[in-house]
Amino acid sequence: MLERLAGNDALKRELGTALRGGRLPHAILLVGEPGCGAGFAARCLAADYLYPQGGPHAEAVLKKEDAECLVLQGEGASGQIPVKKVREAREAIQRSALSTDAAGRALFIYGAQNLNGSSANAMLKIIEEPPEGVLFLLTATSAATVLPTIRSRCAAYTIAPVPTADCAARLRAERLPAKAADELAFLFEGHIGTALKSWNDPTAKAALSMAKTLCGYAAQGDTYRALTVLTKYERDREGFSALLWTLDQLCSAVLRRPAYGQEQCGGLTPEGAARTLNAAAQARKSLTGNGNLRLTVAVLAGELA
């Protein structure tokens, strides 16, 4: 299944050789920016490890549906991985029997940077003395954000975004129209997961549409209409944060290719994109500092125009 991971040829060769030779480390940390495929790479590797012959069970691993795979990830507003969940996973691994179909068992820790001191210590106990046949697959946005006690027990590999052309080809293979595939591959700079999410996830798709609308109002200097559409975020801190992130991506795209502002962002110029980036940065700073959301929204509308 590793061959399904786009790009990253050297990584695939190294992991594939280790797997076939029986030298795969029992704990692997896959590092990559959000949307570049670290989670998908972990599932591909798990599928090859658990089911070397492929088949329906291997496909189920890719779809997050296989019974031999356990998952830990952040929860709640903090996004941290609770120590209780780590202990539950540890007990499940130690006490349950393997199926006759699988070569082992896999434990995914998505966002290993979200392990706090307690949950990391609980995880450390099982990584240091792993049950036979268990493969630990951790992902993180940066190796530096993972606690050293965990990081030092893992073999770390980096997942890189793919070239824009390869990203567009993969998006077309996922049945996106050619024009949309080309745009999203450029906009998100080869981050296949982010591009797919912006097409398939209603919330992400709406954020992209709203951000493009705001770029157009910024180009027109229309404070009133900018404020009108932004008022819906006065009680939606999470949605507003997602909108700011999407604005950043659009403005970056305009700076990289000015014609994109004319084609997709309502005529936004590179100068306007720079101003919008600065306004979004100020709004994010206020948001991070727990500033008044309604006031932050109003200020952003004024700064955009």
C-alpha distance (Angstrom), angle and dihedral (degrees) to the residues before:
residue distance angle dihedral
M1 . . .
L2 3.80 . .
E3 3.79 88.9 .
R4 3.81 87.8 68.9
L5 3.78 90.7 66.8
A6 3.79 107.4 98.8
G7 3.79 117.7 -123.9
N8 3.83 118.6 -21.4
D9 3.80 91.1 107.4
A10 3.81 96.6 165.6
L11 3.80 90.8 50.6
K12 3.80 92.2 50.1
R13 3.79 92.0 49.0
E14 3.80 92.9 49.8
L15 3.80 95.5 47.0
G16 3.79 92.4 41.6
T17 3.80 92.2 52.0
A18 3.81 91.8 48.0
L19 3.79 91.5 48.5
R20 3.78 95.2 49.1
G21 3.80 91.2 45.5
G22 3.80 94.1 50.2
R23 3.80 91.1 -116.5
L24 3.77 100.1 112.6
P25 3.84 111.2 135.9
H26 3.78 113.0 -115.7
A27 3.83 91.8 -129.5
I28 3.80 120.8 44.9
L29 3.80 128.1 -179.9
L30 3.80 114.9 -157.4
V31 3.79 111.9 -163.1
G32 3.77 124.7 -163.4
E33 3.77 144.4 132.6
P34 3.81 115.5 -90.0
G35 3.78 110.8 -78.2
C36 3.80 98.2 19.0
G37 3.82 95.1 104.8
A38 3.82 109.6 -97.7
G39 3.80 92.0 136.3
F40 3.79 92.4 46.6
A41 3.80 90.4 47.9
A42 3.81 89.5 52.7
R43 3.81 91.0 52.7
C44 3.80 92.1 47.1
L45 3.78 90.9 52.3
A46 3.81 91.8 46.1
A47 3.80 91.0 51.0
D48 3.81 91.6 52.4
Y49 3.81 91.2 46.0
L50 3.80 97.0 47.1
Y51 3.80 98.7 36.5
P52 3.82 111.1 24.7
Q53 3.80 91.0 174.8
G54 3.78 93.3 54.6
G55 3.79 118.9 -142.2
P56 3.82 134.4 132.8
H57 3.81 94.8 -36.5
A58 3.80 91.2 54.7
E59 3.79 90.2 49.8
A60 3.80 88.8 50.5
V61 3.82 89.9 57.0
L62 3.80 90.1 56.9
K63 3.80 89.2 50.7
K64 3.85 92.2 48.8
E65 3.80 90.4 -116.0
D66 3.82 105.1 110.7
A67 3.81 118.9 116.0
E68 3.81 93.4 -142.1
C69 3.81 91.6 63.9
L70 3.80 123.9 84.0
V71 3.78 121.8 -167.6
L72 3.80 134.0 -151.4
Q73 3.80 122.4 -177.6
G74 3.78 141.1 149.5
E75 3.78 121.0 -68.8
G76 3.80 138.2 -162.9
A77 3.77 129.9 1.9
S78 3.81 93.0 -43.1
G79 3.80 92.8 52.7
Q80 3.80 90.1 -142.8
I81 3.80 124.7 143.8
P82 3.83 106.3 -116.7
V83 3.78 119.2 -129.1
K84 3.82 88.6 -130.9
K85 3.81 90.5 63.1
V86 3.80 91.7 48.3
R87 3.81 91.0 52.9
E88 3.79 91.3 47.8
A89 3.79 90.9 51.7
R90 3.78 90.9 47.3
E91 3.79 91.6 53.1
A92 3.79 92.0 46.0
I93 3.80 90.9 54.2
Q94 3.78 94.8 46.1
R95 3.79 99.2 44.0
S96 3.79 106.7 35.2
A97 3.78 123.6 81.7
L98 3.79 123.0 -123.1
S99 3.78 119.8 -113.4
T100 3.79 117.7 -110.8
D101 3.82 90.7 -117.2
A102 3.80 100.3 58.8
A103 3.80 128.0 74.4
G104 3.79 90.8 -144.2
R105 3.77 141.7 -40.5
A106 3.80 133.7 -77.8
L107 3.78 129.9 -146.2
F108 3.80 115.4 -163.1
I109 3.80 119.3 -157.5
Y110 3.79 104.1 -170.7
G111 3.81 111.8 -163.0
A112 3.80 98.0 12.3
Q113 3.82 88.2 -175.5
N114 3.82 84.8 74.9
L115 3.80 93.4 66.5
N116 3.80 106.1 109.8
G117 3.79 124.7 -156.4
S118 3.81 95.8 -82.6
S119 3.78 97.3 42.3
A120 3.82 91.1 44.4
N121 3.79 91.3 53.3
A122 3.80 90.7 50.0
M123 3.80 90.3 49.2
L124 3.79 91.7 46.6
K125 3.80 92.0 61.0
I126 3.78 93.2 60.1
I127 3.82 96.1 39.3
E128 3.81 90.9 53.2
E129 3.82 92.5 48.6
P130 3.80 103.6 27.0
P131 3.79 121.8 -175.2
E132 3.79 112.6 -114.7
G133 3.78 114.5 -81.6
V134 3.81 98.0 14.1
L135 3.81 118.2 133.5
F136 3.81 117.1 -161.9
L137 3.80 113.8 -152.6
L138 3.79 116.3 -173.0
T139 3.79 127.9 -178.4
A140 3.79 128.7 -163.7
T141 3.79 138.9 167.4
S142 3.82 90.0 -128.0
A143 3.79 132.8 8.2
A144 3.80 89.0 -137.8
T145 3.81 90.9 63.6
V146 3.81 93.3 57.2
L147 3.79 114.8 91.0
P148 3.83 110.1 -100.4
T149 3.81 92.4 -124.2
I150 3.80 89.7 62.2
R151 3.79 98.1 34.5
S152 3.80 93.2 53.8
R153 3.83 91.4 57.1
C154 3.80 94.0 54.6
A155 3.77 136.6 74.5
A156 3.81 103.3 -125.9
Y157 3.80 125.6 -145.6
T158 3.80 130.0 177.0
I159 3.80 123.6 -130.2
A160 3.80 111.1 -153.3
P161 3.81 129.1 -159.7
V162 3.79 112.3 -104.3
P163 3.83 126.1 -117.4
T164 3.78 112.9 -81.9
A165 3.81 93.4 -111.0
D166 3.81 91.7 52.5
C167 3.80 90.6 47.2
A168 3.82 91.3 51.6
A169 3.80 90.4 49.1
R170 3.79 91.5 52.2
L171 3.81 91.1 48.2
R172 3.80 90.6 51.7
A173 3.80 88.1 50.2
E174 3.82 86.1 56.1
R175 3.82 87.0 57.4
L176 3.77 99.3 -103.1
P177 3.82 114.2 149.0
A178 3.80 111.5 -98.9
K179 3.82 94.1 -114.9
A180 3.81 93.1 50.7
A181 3.81 91.7 44.6
D182 3.79 92.1 53.1
E183 3.80 93.1 47.3
L184 3.80 96.3 47.0
A185 3.80 92.8 44.8
F186 3.81 89.0 55.0
L187 3.80 95.6 40.4
F188 3.80 94.7 51.5
E189 3.81 95.7 35.2
G190 3.78 99.2 -125.6
H191 3.81 98.0 -41.4
I192 3.80 97.6 138.9
G193 3.80 96.2 -174.8
T194 3.80 93.1 52.1
A195 3.80 91.6 47.2
L196 3.80 92.4 50.0
K197 3.78 91.3 47.8
S198 3.79 92.0 52.1
W199 3.80 88.4 54.4
N200 3.82 101.7 39.2
D201 3.80 104.9 30.0
P202 3.84 111.8 78.6
T203 3.80 93.4 -150.2
A204 3.81 94.4 50.2
K205 3.79 91.1 43.3
A206 3.80 91.0 52.2
A207 3.81 91.3 48.3
L208 3.80 90.5 53.7
S209 3.79 92.1 49.5
M210 3.81 91.9 47.5
A211 3.80 92.3 47.5
K212 3.81 90.8 52.2
T213 3.81 89.5 50.1
L214 3.81 91.0 51.8
C215 3.79 90.8 49.0
G216 3.78 88.1 55.9
Y217 3.80 91.9 50.8
A218 3.79 89.5 48.1
A219 3.81 89.1 53.3
Q220 3.81 90.2 50.3
G221 3.81 95.2 43.7
D222 3.81 89.2 -124.6
T223 3.81 105.8 157.9
Y224 3.79 94.4 168.1
R225 3.78 96.9 57.4
A226 3.81 91.8 40.5
L227 3.80 89.7 55.5
T228 3.80 91.5 44.8
V229 3.80 93.8 58.1
L230 3.81 94.1 38.6
T231 3.81 94.9 55.3
K232 3.81 89.3 79.0
Y233 3.83 87.1 71.2
E234 3.81 95.9 55.7
R235 3.82 89.2 102.4
D236 3.77 99.2 26.2
R237 3.80 109.2 80.7
E238 3.80 94.0 165.7
G239 3.79 93.4 48.5
F240 3.79 91.0 47.2
S241 3.79 90.9 52.0
A242 3.82 90.3 51.6
L243 3.80 89.8 49.6
L244 3.81 91.8 52.4
W245 3.80 90.7 51.0
T246 3.80 90.9 51.1
L247 3.80 91.2 48.4
D248 3.80 87.8 55.3
Q249 3.80 91.3 53.9
L250 3.80 93.0 49.4
C251 3.79 94.4 47.3
S252 3.78 91.4 47.4
A253 3.80 88.6 52.3
V254 3.82 90.9 51.7
L255 3.80 90.4 51.0
R256 3.80 90.4 50.5
R257 3.79 94.3 44.7
P258 3.83 115.3 15.9
A259 3.80 91.6 -166.6
Y260 3.81 88.5 65.1
G261 3.80 88.7 67.3
Q262 3.78 90.6 56.4
E263 3.79 94.3 44.1
Q264 3.80 103.2 40.7
C265 3.80 110.4 9.3
G266 3.77 105.3 55.8
G267 3.79 96.1 -97.1
L268 3.81 97.2 -49.8
T269 3.82 110.6 170.2
P270 3.82 125.8 -147.7
E271 3.82 88.2 -104.8
G272 3.79 90.3 52.7
A273 3.79 90.4 46.1
A274 3.81 90.5 54.2
R275 3.81 91.0 50.9
T276 3.80 91.0 47.6
L277 3.80 91.2 50.2
N278 3.79 89.9 52.9
A279 3.81 92.1 47.9
A280 3.80 91.2 49.4
A281 3.80 90.7 48.9
Q282 3.81 91.0 53.3
A283 3.81 90.9 48.3
R284 3.80 90.6 49.8
K285 3.79 90.8 50.2
S286 3.80 89.8 53.2
L287 3.79 90.7 46.6
T288 3.79 92.4 50.7
G289 3.79 90.0 48.9
N290 3.80 89.6 54.1
G291 3.80 91.6 -112.6
N292 3.79 123.6 172.0
L293 3.80 104.5 -70.1
R294 3.80 96.5 -152.3
L295 3.79 91.8 51.2
T296 3.81 91.6 45.5
V297 3.80 90.6 52.9
A298 3.82 91.8 49.5
V299 3.79 93.1 48.1
L300 3.80 91.1 49.7
A301 3.79 91.1 53.0
G302 3.78 90.5 53.1
E303 3.80 94.1 45.4
L304 3.81 93.1 48.2
A305 3.77 91.9 57.9
